[in-house]
Amino acid sequence: MADRLLWVGTNPGGGGTETHMITFLRALATAGIETHALVHPHGKIAKALARTEVRLWHGTFRNSADPNGFLALHRAMRKLQPQLLVGSFSKEYWPLALASRTYGVPLVLFRHMDLGLRPSTRWLLSRWPLRLVAISQYLQGRLVARGIPAPRVEYVPNPLFVEELVPAPAARNVLRTRLGLAEDTVLVGFVGAWHRGKGVFLLADALDQAHAQDPRIHGLWIGGGAHETQLRERLAARPWHHLVGWSDQVYPWYGAMDLLALPSIEPDTFGRVLVEAQAAALPVLGAAMGGIPEAFAPEQTGRLLPAGEVAAWREGIVSVAGDPDLRARWGAAGPQFVQRFAAPRVAQDFLTQFWP
């Protein structure tokens, strides 16, 4: 029998959990494991994996008691008889636990978000025969603080295909010309959800103040989300802000930037965009909060700044923007740092650690 794995994740969206799952599945498939995924038929995961070695099964769990989801899961389990069952979303934890017991297949559950646990979920994660994985050491500690026994919570890094994050050399000039930037403009980028908790309004204020001190400093905004309307209104008539919005081709934009900022004022479990930026040889600024400090090497590939303090972010931006040698040194160190998150390495370590 072939080494066979079934990963279940039927959310239709395109957030960090879905991106993590897509990357991990691709890496497992290239590691020699026959990799199957039960996914939403019209979701981002299915679209992203359609032309890969991952074999797709379709189904949806609207909630943990969805009968259609159960039917799709048991159909796949009976047909595949996998050696390992893996899940990503909390609404599928209990269905996967029952399938694991029914078919006698070991279960690994990933946890991505630092959210409160329902009593039934806490009981499951604390007592059921399964292995629980946190995507950051910060989240690992938070799960223990929420009552999960420490020996049950394991850490596996958030993987990325590092080589895919390196922008083409021509991207910089093409994109900066499109934005109408002067050659000496220092472009500070933000990539992600335009949400208050991500610190977008703090960053807007800090960039305005930094631009007043050094007019070469501009902001580049890639993304969108809950507070997009308010942010666009806030930045209107300020030509030093460049709002691109959502883009399916984010990675080339790293080539246009000189610095990437993640100024969250609410805890992120990880700072994936910081790793992406470092792979593209960009220096980074990150808030001293949540799992963000794990995503870069402070004072080696970037700078850690106090969360929520506009003055500190203004000074951080002005200081780093005004020191091209520092930016070059930090940028050059980034690709080596992010090798610890390289998808083939993470997938191989996962198989060594979890394969039955």
C-alpha positions in Angstrom: 0.0 0.0 0.0 1.2 3.5 -0.9 2.0 6.0 1.8 -1.2 7.9 1.7 -2.5 11.0 3.6 -5.9 12.7 3.7 -6.0 16.4 4.7 -9.5 17.9 5.3 -10.2 21.6 5.1 -13.5 22.7 3.4 -13.5 26.4 4.1 -14.1 28.3 0.9 -12.1 31.4 1.8 -8.6 32.6 1.2 -7.0 33.5 4.5 -3.9 32.5 6.2 -5.2 29.0 7.2 -6.0 28.2 3.6 -2.7 29.5 2.4 -0.9 27.3 5.0 -2.9 24.3 3.9 -2.2 24.8 0.2 1.6 25.2 0.8 1.8 22.2 3.1 -0.1 19.9 0.8 2.0 20.8 -2.2 5.1 20.1 -0.1 3.9 16.8 1.1 3.0 15.7 -2.4 6.5 16.5 -3.6 8.0 14.6 -0.6 6.8 11.3 -2.0 3.5 11.0 -0.1 0.3 10.2 -2.0 -1.5 13.3 -0.8 -5.3 13.8 -0.9 -7.3 16.8 0.2 -11.1 17.0 0.9 -11.9 20.6 0.0 -14.7 22.9 -0.9 -15.4 22.4 -4.6 -15.4 26.2 -5.4 -13.0 27.4 -2.8 -9.5 28.9 -3.0 -7.8 25.7 -1.9 -9.4 23.7 -4.7 -8.5 26.4 -7.2 -4.9 26.6 -6.0 -4.3 22.9 -6.0 -6.1 22.1 -9.3 -2.9 21.6 -11.3 -0.7 20.1 -8.7 0.1 16.5 -7.6 -2.4 16.8 -4.8 -5.5 14.7 -5.5 -8.8 16.5 -4.7 -12.0 15.3 -3.1 -14.9 17.6 -2.8 -17.2 18.2 0.2 -18.3 20.9 2.6 -18.8 21.1 6.4 -21.1 24.1 7.2 -20.7 23.0 10.8 -19.5 20.1 12.8 -22.8 18.2 12.4 -23.3 18.7 8.6 -24.5 15.3 7.2 -23.2 16.1 3.7 -19.8 16.8 5.1 -19.8 13.5 7.0 -20.8 11.6 3.8 -18.0 13.1 1.8 -15.5 12.4 4.5 -16.5 8.7 5.0 -16.6 8.2 1.2 -13.0 9.4 1.0 -11.9 7.4 4.0 -13.4 4.1 2.7 -11.9 4.6 -0.7 -8.5 5.8 0.3 -7.7 4.0 3.6 -5.1 6.6 4.4 -2.3 6.1 7.0 -2.7 9.6 8.4 -5.7 12.0 8.7 -5.1 15.7 9.1 -7.4 18.6 9.8 -7.1 22.4 9.7 -10.5 24.0 10.8 -12.2 23.7 14.1 -15.6 23.0 12.7 -14.2 19.7 11.3 -12.4 18.6 14.5 -15.1 16.4 15.8 -16.0 14.8 12.5 -12.3 14.0 12.0 -12.0 12.6 15.5 -15.0 10.3 14.9 -13.6 9.2 11.5 -10.2 8.6 13.1 -11.7 6.3 15.6 -14.0 4.6 13.2 -11.2 3.7 10.7 -8.4 3.3 13.2 -6.3 6.1 11.5 -4.0 8.4 13.5 -5.2 12.1 13.6 -3.3 15.3 13.5 -5.1 18.6 14.0 -3.6 22.0 13.2 -4.5 25.1 15.2 -4.0 28.5 13.5 -6.0 31.1 15.4 -5.7 32.3 19.0 -9.5 32.0 19.7 -11.4 30.9 22.7 -12.1 27.2 22.9 -15.6 25.7 23.4 -15.8 23.3 26.3 -16.3 20.4 23.9 -13.3 21.5 21.8 -11.1 21.8 24.8 -12.1 18.4 26.0 -11.4 16.9 22.5 -8.0 18.5 22.3 -7.1 17.6 25.9 -8.2 14.0 26.0 -8.9 12.5 22.6 -6.1 10.3 21.1 -4.8 12.8 18.6 -1.8 15.1 18.1 -2.3 18.9 18.1 -0.1 21.2 16.2 0.4 25.0 16.7 1.8 27.0 13.8 3.9 29.2 16.1 5.5 29.0 19.5 3.4 31.9 20.6 0.2 30.0 19.8 1.7 26.9 21.4 2.0 28.8 24.7 -1.5 30.3 24.3 -3.1 26.9 23.9 -1.4 25.7 27.1 -2.7 28.9 28.8 -6.2 28.0 27.6 -6.0 24.7 29.4 -4.6 22.2 26.8 -1.9 20.0 28.5 1.5 21.2 27.4 2.7 17.7 26.3 -0.2 17.5 23.8 0.7 20.7 21.9 3.5 20.5 19.3 5.0 23.2 17.1 5.5 23.0 13.4 6.7 26.1 11.5 4.5 27.8 9.0 5.9 26.7 5.6 6.5 28.7 2.4 8.0 27.9 -1.0 10.8 30.4 -0.5 12.0 30.3 -4.1 8.6 31.4 -5.4 8.7 34.6 -3.3 11.7 36.1 -5.1 10.4 38.7 -7.5 11.8 39.0 -11.0 14.5 41.6 -11.3 12.5 43.6 -13.8 9.5 43.9 -11.5 10.9 46.7 -9.5 11.3 49.2 -12.3 8.0 48.2 -14.0 5.9 48.5 -10.9 7.5 51.7 -9.6 7.1 53.3 -13.0 3.4 52.4 -12.9 3.1 54.1 -9.5 4.9 57.2 -10.8 7.7 57.1 -8.2 10.9 59.0 -8.2 14.1 57.1 -8.2 14.9 58.0 -4.6 11.5 57.2 -3.2 11.6 54.9 -0.2 8.5 52.7 -0.5 7.1 51.2 2.8 4.7 48.4 2.0 1.8 46.8 3.9 0.4 43.5 2.7 -2.7 42.0 4.3 -6.2 42.7 5.7 -7.1 46.4 5.9 -8.4 45.9 9.4 -8.0 48.1 12.5 -6.5 45.2 14.4 -3.7 45.0 11.8 -2.6 48.5 12.7 -3.5 50.0 9.3 -4.6 53.4 10.8 -1.6 53.5 13.1 0.6 52.9 10.1 -1.2 55.5 8.0 -0.5 58.1 10.8 3.1 57.0 11.2 3.7 57.2 7.4 2.1 60.7 7.2 4.4 61.9 10.0 7.4 60.2 8.5 6.7 61.7 5.1 6.5 65.2 6.7 10.0 64.6 8.0 11.3 63.0 4.8 9.2 63.5 1.7 11.0 60.6 0.0 9.0 58.2 2.2 5.8 56.8 0.6 3.3 54.0 1.5 2.2 51.1 -0.6 -1.0 49.3 0.4 -1.8 45.7 -0.9 -4.9 44.1 0.4 -8.4 45.0 1.5 -11.0 44.0 4.0 -13.4 45.2 6.8 -12.1 48.7 7.1 -11.2 49.4 3.5 -13.7 52.2 3.0 -12.5 54.0 6.1 -8.8 53.6 5.1 -9.4 54.8 1.6 -11.2 57.9 2.9 -8.4 58.4 5.4 -5.7 58.3 2.7 -7.6 60.2 0.0 -5.8 63.3 -1.4 -2.5 62.1 0.0 -0.4 61.3 -3.1 2.4 59.7 -1.1 0.0 56.7 -0.4 -0.5 54.2 -3.2 -3.5 51.9 -2.7 -3.3 48.9 -5.0 -6.0 46.8 -3.2 -6.3 43.0 -3.5 -4.0 41.4 -5.9 -3.7 37.7 -6.9 -0.1 38.5 -7.8 1.3 39.9 -4.6 4.8 38.6 -4.8 6.1 40.9 -7.6 5.1 43.9 -5.4 7.7 42.9 -2.9 10.2 43.8 -5.6 8.8 47.4 -5.7 9.2 48.0 -2.0 12.1 49.1 0.1 10.7 48.1 3.4 7.7 46.0 4.7 5.7 46.9 7.8 3.4 44.7 10.0 2.2 47.1 12.7 -0.6 44.9 14.3 -2.2 46.2 17.5 -4.0 42.9 18.1 -2.0 39.6 18.5 -1.2 37.8 15.2 -0.4 34.1 15.7 2.4 34.5 13.2 3.7 37.1 10.7 3.7 35.2 7.4 4.0 38.4 5.2 7.3 39.2 7.1 8.7 35.9 6.0 7.6 36.5 2.4 9.2 39.9 2.4 12.5 38.6 3.8 12.6 35.9 1.1 12.4 38.8 -1.4 15.4 40.4 0.4 13.3 43.1 2.0 14.1 44.5 5.5 11.0 44.4 7.8 9.4 46.2 10.7 7.2 44.2 13.0 5.1 44.9 16.1 6.3 43.4 19.4 3.1 41.4 19.8 1.9 37.8 19.4 3.8 35.5 17.1 5.3 38.4 15.0 8.7 38.4 16.7 9.2 34.7 15.5 8.9 35.7 11.9 12.1 37.7 11.6 15.4 38.3 13.4 15.3 41.7 15.2 18.3 43.9 14.3 19.5 41.3 11.8 16.7 41.3 9.2 14.5 44.0 10.6 13.3 45.9 13.7 10.8 45.2 16.4 8.7 48.2 17.4 6.2 48.7 20.2 2.7 47.8 19.3 0.3 50.7 19.1 2.8 53.6 19.5 2.6 55.9 16.5 5.7 57.9 17.5 7.8 54.8 17.7 6.7 53.7 14.3 7.3 57.1 12.8 10.8 57.1 14.2 11.4 53.5 13.1 10.3 54.3 9.5 12.4 57.5 9.3 15.5 55.8 10.8 15.5 52.7 8.6 14.3 54.6 5.4 17.2 57.0 5.9 19.9 54.3 6.2 20.3 52.5 2.9 23.3 50.6 4.1 21.3 49.2 7.0 18.4 48.3 4.7 20.8 46.5 2.3 22.4 44.6 5.1 19.1 43.5 6.6 17.7 42.6 3.2 20.7 40.5 2.3 20.3 38.5 5.6 16.6 37.8 5.1 16.7 34.9 2.6 19.0 32.9 4.9 16.8 33.5 7.9 13.7 32.2 6.2 15.2 28.9 5.2 13.8 27.6 8.5 10.3 28.0 7.0 11.2 26.4 3.6 8.3 24.1 2.7 10.3 21.0 1.7 12.2 21.1 5.0 9.0 21.7 7.1 7.2 18.9 5.3 10.0 16.4 5.7 10.3 17.3 9.4 6.5 16.9 9.8 6.6 13.4 8.2 9.6 12.4 10.4 7.7 13.5 13.5 4.1 12.5 12.7 4.1 9.7 10.2 2.7 6.5 11.9 
